Amino acid sequence: LQAALWRAADGVSDFAAGLLSAGALREENEMLKTERFLLLNRILELQDKEKENEDLRKALQLGVDKEFDVALADIIGKNIGDDVILVSAGEEKGVREGMPVMTLGKVAVGKVVEVWAGVSRVRLLSDKASSLDAQIPEKQITGVVRGQGAQRMMLDLVAHEEDLAVADMIVTSNLGEVFPENLLIGEVKEILKTGAEPFQKASIQPFFDLKSVESVLIITS
């Protein structure tokens, strides 16, 4: 009887040891998972930093830093229906409401309309509330670019006698108070002209493509 009791006690002891061992394995597995996730996050952070450095190198190669003081920002939120974007630069980078935004290739994007810590909201040129002075420098034609919504823009207030043509390149004008001169906007897509109107209009094929651009530059001075 005593031997049987000892064997039973040994069995219980082995079972308890097994439970403890299984618990330790589970805890070790959870620690390994946590370490793996932390490592993956670190890799992502390094990749983001590498991309940011590459974007900065591109901007420097284009000489952007010699023309403007800029803050690099990633596009972190898109609302195509409202023609606005959120970018990853805010008060800590000196961003202020009203500052112009462009791509690394000096294409006009829009204007900062709200700023928070680490994030800013940018209204695109295609937004219906957007308008800016523009020009076709090769022909000394001036006009006003107005947002039409849904990534569409219109060149308006072009004198009726001006020789406006499809594929004419449109850039920002020095008449505006927000954008520096000669940032790219787009090209004339279709001319809308009637004999009764004193001005002619044209639809614009914008150079800024929200689907393909990941980073922008905010002109801070």
N, C-alpha and C positions, 0 to 999 in steps of 0.2 A: 504493500500500500504506500509506504513512504517513497519507494522508488517511483511509483506511478505519479505521486504528487510532484516529485522533483522534475520528472519528464514534462508534466503539464506546466510547471512554473517556467521551465526552460523554453517551452513553446510560446508562452505568453511573452517572455523576454525577447525571443527572436522576432515575434510579431511586432512588439513595440519598437524594437530596433529598426525593423523594416519600415514602419511608419515614419520614424524619425529620419531615416535615410531618404525616403521618398520626398519628405517635406524639404529636406536640405537640397535635393536635386531640383525641386520646383523653384525654390528660392534662388538657386544658382542660375537656372534657366532664365528667370525673370531679370536677374542682374545682367546676364549676357545680352538679353533683348534690349534692355535699357542702354547698355554700353553701345550696342550696334546702332540704335536710333540716334544717340548722341553723336556717334561718328558720322552717320549719314548727314545729320544736320550740319556738322562742321564742314563736310565736303561741299554741301550746298552753299554755305557761307563763303567758302574759298572760291567756288565757281562764280558766285555773284560778284565777289571782289575782283576776280580776274576779268570778268566782263566789264565792270565799271572802269577798271584801269585801261582796258582795250579801247573803250569808248572815249576816254579822256585822251588817249594817244592819238586817236583819229581826229579829235577836235583840235589838238595841238598841231598835227600835221597840216590841217586846213588853215591854220593861222587864226582860228576863232579867238584865241586868248589875246592876240595882239589888237583885235578890234573891240572886244567887249569883255566885261567881267561877267562870268557865267556860273551857274550852278547846274551840275549834271543831275538828272532825275530819271528814274525808271517810271514807265507808265504802269500803274498798279491797279487801275480801275477804268473801265470803259463803259460809257452809256451812249451808244451810237444814236439811239432814238432822241436823246436830248442834246447831242453834239457837245458833250463835255467829257473830260478825262480827269482822273485823279493821278497825281504824280508824287514820287517819294522824296520830296524836298519841301521844307517849310520854314518856319521862323528861324530855326537853328542855322540855316544856310543863308540867311539874309533875304529870303523871299518876301515880297510885299505885294499887296493887292495892286493890280494895274500893270504889273511887269509883263513884257512880251515874252513869248515862248517860241522857239524855233527848233528844227532838227539839227543834227550834226552837219547836214549838208546845206545849211542856211536856207531852209524852207520855212516860211512863216506858218506857225501852228495855231496860235491863239493868244489869249490874254489871261493872266491869273485873276480870278474873281473872288477866291476865298483862301485864306491861309490858316493852318493850324500847326501844331508841333509835329514835324515830320511828314506832313501831307499838305498838298495844295490842290485846289480845284481850278481847272483851266477850261475856259469857254473857247471852243474852236471857232475858226473864222467862218465855218459853215453854219454856225448857230444863227437863228433868225434875229437874235439881238445884236449880232456883230456887224460892224461896218468899218471900213478903213479906206483912206486915200490910197490910190494906186496909179501906176503909170505903165505905158509901153515905151520904154526908153528909146528904142530904135526909131520910133516915129514921133516921139515927143507928144504922145497922146496921154491925157490924164482922165481919171474917172474915179468912181467909188465902187469898191467891192462890198456887196451885201450878202450876208448869209441867207440861205434859203431852207436850211434844215436838211437832215438826212444826207449829210456830206456833199451838199450842193451849194454852189455860189454863183452870183450874177455880177457882171461888170455893168455899172449903171452910170448915167450922167456923162456919157461920151458925146461930144458935139456931133450933130448930124452930118456935118461936112467932113469929118475925119475919116481917113481911109482905113477903117478897121477890117481886119482879115482873119480868117480861121488860122489857128496855129500861132498867132501873135503871142509873145511871152509877156506875162503880167508880173510886175514886181511891186514892192512897197514904195511909197513916195515919201519925199522929205517934208511933205505938207502935213503929214500926220504927227501926232504928239506921242504915240505909243511905240510904233515900230521904227527901227532904223531904216535908212534908205536901202533899196536894192535887195531885200530879201525876196526869194522866189515865192510866188503864189500859185501860178498855174498858167494855162494857155487858153486862148479863145477856142471854144468848141463850136458854138453856133451863134450867128449874128441875128438879132431881132431888131428889125428896122422898118419903120413905116413913114411915109411921106408927111403925115400929119403931125408927128411928134418932133419937138425941137432937139431931142436927144435920142441916141440909139443905145441899145443894150446888147449884151452877149452873155451866153451861158459859159461857164468856166470849167475846164477839166483841171481839178486841183492836183498839185504835185504831192501834197501830203496824203499819204495812204495810211489810215489808222490801223489797217490790218497787218501791215508789214513793219511798222515802226515800234520799237520797244523802249527807246530812251529819247529824251529831249533835253534841250538846254534852256534854262531860264536866264534871260538877260537881266542881271541885277544892277547894272549901271551903264 
